[in-house]
Amino acid sequence: MSGCISEDETERRFIDDESDLIDYEDAGICGDLDGDGELDCPLSGYIPDTMPWWCNSTGIGGHHVDPAYEQMTKGELSSEDCETLTAEFQAALEWTSQWGTLGEAESAGYHMMVGYTEGMGTHHAMLGDFEMDSEYFDPSEPEFPGTDIDSVFDYSKPEFLMFAGEEDDSELVGFAWLVKAPVDEPPEGFTGDNDWWHRHESLCFQIQEMLVQGEDLTESQCSDRNGENVILEEYWMAHAWIVRPWLTNGDVFTNHHPCLKEGGAVYDVEDECWEDTSGHVGHHIE
């Protein structure tokens, strides 16, 4: 974690230890978000008019960089935008704090649409009564009535919760938002210009189970997996890694987390994956 103690836009000085600067609970930054009697301080380090890590993204956000972002770079937000973005993140953290584990989420009605995948974990969505095997569902022009998967961006309610595994006690590690928008026009999304959205042009679903079996497969390959390709070129996705300790300090909006490895999540903070939380790792949805 680092903050910046200068309010001057041109003279910001970053610091590594903010422990003596502010009482986060008194400042209203922390609180008991989930009612368990424990202090939740998900974005501690934010001090108004300073520049915390999640407001200073670098790099290209990992893989899946859409052509819409050609010639663009990420960078430091203004103090005003940073304060607004922080409030947006805090709202998402507060809303999702009620589902800290996969078991809690599934008990509340969340459905696993993507199993554990390197760099991302799972993708769980609240689908309600929606069924892909309905006669009204068209895989070539998909709509998801009755769910939050639509053209509306709500920073406080991510469409997907991401967990560190497929067991009931797998912990929440991150979020993803999915918004329908034209193929050449990413959603406006979060405050600032650092949230670079990406698209999966097609995903192979087992229709009845509504579970992804792979991405960008041929019709034959998808059929071999008892699936059907769903065309999602008009659906844009963005991730935010703001759940402790799964922070990606180099780029809060990167697509992948390096400690969600192919063989499972790595919790040992001495592992080399924790030395680089830029999230610049590959993945392929098998």
N, C-alpha and C positions, 0 to 999 in steps of 0.2 A: 504494500500500500504506500502511496505517496500523495502528498497534497502540495499546495503552493501557497506561500504565505504573503505574497505581494498582491495587492489589488490592482496594480497598474498593469494594463494589458500588455505593455511592452517590456515590463520588468518582472515578470513572474519568476519566482524562485521555488523550485521543487524541493520537497523535504522527504526524508525516508521514515522519520519517526514523529508521528503526530500525537503521541500519547499525552504530552503535557499541554496541548493547545486548547482543548475544549472538553467539557463534560457532555458527552453525546446524549445521555438520557435527559439531562436538564435542558439541553438544546432542542429536544423533541425529535432528534434524529433516530434514536433507538426507542424501543418499547417492547412490551409483551404482545407481539403481533398475533400469536396463535392461542393465547389464553392458558398456556401451560405453566405459568408462574416463572418462566425463565426469560431473561432479557434477550431480545432479538436485536441484533445490531448489524443487519446485512450490508449496509453501505456505510459503515463507520469510516471516517476519514474525510467526509464531506464537510467543509466549512464554507458558508456563504461567501461569495466573491473570491473563491480560490479555484484551482484547477486539479481535481482529483483524477485518478487514472482513467476512470470510465468516460471522461470527457476529453480524452486525448488519444484517440485511436491512431494506429499507424499501420503500414502495410497495405495489403489488398484484400484482407478479410478471409484468407484461406483460398480454397478451391471454389469452383462454381462461380467465378466472377463473370457477371453478365456483360455483354457488349455495351449495354446502356451506360456503363461506368468507364468506358475507354477514355483515356487522357485525364481522368479524375484522380485525386489523391485524398486520403483522409488526413485529419489533423486536429488541432486544438479548437474547441468550441469557445464562443464568447461566454463571459460570465453569466449573462442572462440566459443563453441557451443551455448552459451547464446546469443552472439551477432548475430549469424546466425539465430537462432530461432526468435529473435526479429524482424529481417528484414523480415522473412517469415510471421510473424503475421501482421506486418505493411502493407505488400503487400496485404494480404487478406482484411484488414480493409479498405485500400484505394479503392480497387476494389468494395467492397460491399457497400461503403458509399453512393452510388447513389440510394440505395433502403432502406431507413430508416423505411418505413412502409409497411405493407402487401399490401395496395392499390397500392403503387408505384411499388412494385415487380410484382403484377399481371397485372398491366397495361403494364409492360415491357415484359410480356409473361411467367412469372413464374406460375407454376401450383401446387396447394396444393395436395401433395400425402399422407400426414398424417395430420389429423386434430389435434386441440389442445390436447396435452397429458401431463399428470402430469410429471413434471421434465424436459420437453423438449420443450414445445410449439408446433408449427406446423413444418412441413418439406415441404418446397417449392423447386421445381426443375425446371430448364429450359428444357423443353422437345421438343420444336420445333414442327416438324411434326410427331414425334413419336406417335404411337397409340398401345395400348396393344391388341385391338381387331383386329389387323391386322392378316391375315392368316399366316404371317411369324413369329409371336411371339410364342415362345414355353415356357409355364410357368414352365416346368420341367428343362429347360436349357436356362434361359432368357438372352437375349442380348438387348441392348438399343441403336440401331444405330441412329445417328443423334443427340445424346445427349452427355453430358460430363460424363455419367456413363459408365465407361470403365476400362481398366487396367492401365490407366495413372494417376499418382498422381500429381496434380498441387496445391501447397500450396497456391497460390495466388487466386485460383478460387474454393472455396468450392462448392460441388455439391448441397448442400442444404442450404437454408436460413431458420432460425427458428424465428418465431414471437410469441409474447406474447398472441395472441388470434386469432380469425378468422374474426375480424372486419377490415374494411379498414384502420383504424387508429392504429391498433395493431403494436407495435414497434418491430424492429429487436432486438433479444436478444442473438443470437448465431449462430454458423455455424456447419455443419457436412460435412465430406468428405466421399465418398463412392467409393471404389476401388475394382476391381475384381482381386483376387489372389487365389492361392491354399488354400485349407481348412486348411492345417497345416503350412502355411507360411504367416504371416501377411505382409502387405506392409511395405516397409522401412519407408515411411512417412516423418514426420518432423525430423529435426536435433535433436539428442539426443535420449535417450531410454525411455522417459516418456510418449510417445503417445501410449497407449495400445489400440489396435483396438478390436472391437467386431463384432459379426455376429448375424443376425436374420435368423435362418435356413429357416423359411418360413413365409410369410406374406399373409394374405387373402386380395385380391384386388377385388373391384368391377371393372371388366375389362374395361368396356366402360368409366367409370368415372376416372379410374386410381387412385382410392382412397382406402387407406388401411382400412380394417374393423376389423382387429385383427391379432394377431401373434400366431404361433404354434397351430392353430386350426385343428381339424380333418376335413376330407373332408365334413362330414355331417354338422358340425358346420359352416364351411365356406359357404357351399351351402345355409344354412338357412339364411345367411346374403346376399344372392344374389351375392356371390363372388366365386373366384377360388384361390386356393393356388398357390403362386409363390415361387419356391424353390430358396433361395438366399444364400445358404451355402458357395458359393465362393465369396460373396461380403462382404467386410470388411468396417466397419464404425468407424470414430473417430470424437469426438466433440472438440471444443475449445471455451472457454467462455472468450472472450476478448473484448466484446462490453460493454462499460460503461452504466449503473452501474452493469451489470449482470456478474460480475467477480467472479470466484471461486478461491479464494486465496489459498486454501489448495491444489488444483490440477486443473490446467488450462484445463487438458484433461479429467476431470471426465465426466461421461456419463449424469449426471442429475444436474439440478439446484433446490435447495430446495425451492426457492421462486416462482417457477412455480407450484403452488399447483393444486390439482384436481379441485377445484372450480374456478380457475383462477389465473392470475398473481398477486403477492403481491408487491405493490409499496411503502408501508409504511416502511421506513427504521428502524422504531422502532419495527417492528414485529420480533419475535424471529428467524424467518427463516434467517434473514440477519446476525444473530450472527454466523451462521455456513454456510459458502459458500464452504464447501467441496464437496457438491453435492451428498453426500451419502444418497440418498433417492430412494425408489423403484418406479417402474412404470409398467404399463401394457397397451399395446395398445389395447384399447377396440374395 
